[in-house]
């Protein structure tokens, strides 16, 4: 029989070789892919997952998981699939508007600064709940994370740092430039995946919420670039 599992911790060709060697005593590896990280093993009988993982951990920091809704590829869904993003963005918008108006009357630059702080702090928090899971998901479409797995592990902390910089309003010009570079580069990977019509999961909310990669993800990145550019010009 053939059993298919999701693999946590696999991020390069060297990992594939290690995992194949580690699982060979249990049967033959039929398929093993990086994107998504999956392995299919042909075995005489199904073995306990704990037994397979006990052998696999000897090869490195890898772990098999059953294929479930949380790990399966995301298919294109109706607009309600993006409800979590709209809800979070809506709350950030309302809170920052109220805070901005009550403090000094509405000021567009001040509001954008507060919105950016809220956006980066909240979205980084979702990613930090499962940094490794986020890194694996991000590596399926980000241009740099595909080649350098550590970048996916660092990225949530970069967003956290930007959120704190916007909150403290420290070195604003540098903060805006870094935001433009970071989010602009991130949008390139999204754009490439959309052009290829790939149906994969967006990592913007980490592994907590299941949101498909779409033009909404591209709009999210683009909005951050536009707002940072506007604040940079407006000084």
Secondary structure by P-SEA (a helix, b strand, c coil): cbbbbbbcccccaaaaaaaaaaacccccccccccccbbbbbbccccccaaaaaaaaaaaccbbbbccccccccccccccccaaaaaaaaaaaaaaaaaaaaacccccaaaaaaaaaaaaaaaaaaaaaccaaaaaaaaacccccccccaaaaaaaaaaaaaaaaaaaaccaaaaaaaaaaaaaaaaaaaaaaaaaaccccccccccccccccccaaaaaaaaaaaaaaaaaaaac
